[in-house]
Structures are given as structure tokens and as C-alpha cells.
Amino acid sequence: MSIELYNPFDSTLESLEYTKTKDGGSDLPSNAGPGYSAPIKDADGRIIGAKALAWTENGTKLLTIYIARGAPGRDHRADIVEFVRQLRPLLLS
């Protein structure tokens, strides 16, 4: 698991949208966004985890969370969304 905060975030909201598209990401729920979650796949295309990127409305801060090779049977995407939901008020306010 990896959690990183970029403050300040020195890119653009447009680059985040591009990354979301490239990753095949889905928007975070409204109480966790703006941001997206996406699966992490191995070289053979198997899902081995999930990642989430969440940012402030103005794009000045970025929170990234990765869970790779987590416990089998876990819903890593649900776990990632919950981490964002819990950490957003602490790190992105």
C-alpha cells in the first residue's frame, strides 16, 4: 500500500482527466470526489489491486493511494474509495 500527498500539485486538471481516461478510471462517489479509482493490472491483464487519485476542486493538492497485491477476495476498489473518504478531510482540506 502506498499513500502520497502532493502539495502543491504542479500539473493541471486536464492532465488528471487524461490520466483517468488512460487508466480506465471511474469517478469517485460524490462524497469522496473529485477524483477517480481504477484497477491495477499485472502484465497479463489480471487485476491485482486498485488505485485512487483525489484532488482539490482547484487542483492544487493531489492524494494518491495504491493497493497492490492485497489480500485475495478483497474488493480493493471499495477499500480504496473508503481510504479516500477517510483521508480527504485530513489531507485535502
N, C-alpha and C positions, 0 to 999 in steps of 0.2 A: 504494500500500500504506500502511496505517495500523496502528500498534500503540499501544494505550493501556493504562495500568495505573491502576486506581482503588484507592487505598489511603489511607484506608479507603473502602470501598464503602458508600454511605449509603442503600441500598434494602434490599429483602427477597428471600429466596429465592423467595417466591411471585411477586414481580414478574418475576423471571428466568424462571420457568416459564411465566408468561403471555406474555412476550416470545418465548420459544421456540415456543409454540403459534402466535402471530401470524406469526412468521417462517417457519413450516413447517420448523422445525429438527429435526435428528436428533441423538440423543445422541452425544457423543464416545466413542471406544473407551475401555474401562476404564483403560488405561494413560495416557490423556490427560485423563480427566474428573475431576470433574464439569464439565459444560458441554454445548454443542451447536454444530453447524455448520449453516449454511443458505446457500442460493443468494442472490446479489444479482441482481435483475432490473431491466431498464430499464422505461420507461413502456409499452412494447409487450409486456412479459412475457417478453422474451428474457433468458436467463441471461448476465450479463456478468461475473460474479465470484462470490466466496464470502466469508462472514464466519464468525467463531467467537467465542463468548463462553465463557470458562472461569473458574471461581471456586473459592475455597477451600471446604472442607466446611462451614465455619460461615458462609460468605457475607460475610466481612469484607474480602476483596480480589476484584477483578474484572479480568480481562485480556480485551481485545477486539482482534481482528485482522480487518482488511478487506483484500481484494484485489479491486480493481475495474478493469475494462478491462485485464486481464492478457493475457499472450501467447496468441494463438489456439492451440487444440489442447491447452492445458494442462488438467489436472484440478485446477481451483482448489480444490475441496473437499479433495482429498488433500493439496494444498500447505498449506492452512490447518491441517489436522489435524497435519501434521508440524511446522509452526511452533509450535502449541500444545504438542506433545510436547517440543520442544526448549526452549521458554521457560518452561514451568510450573515446573521445578525452580529456575530462576533468579529468577523474579518472584513466584511464589505460594507459596513455602515460608516 
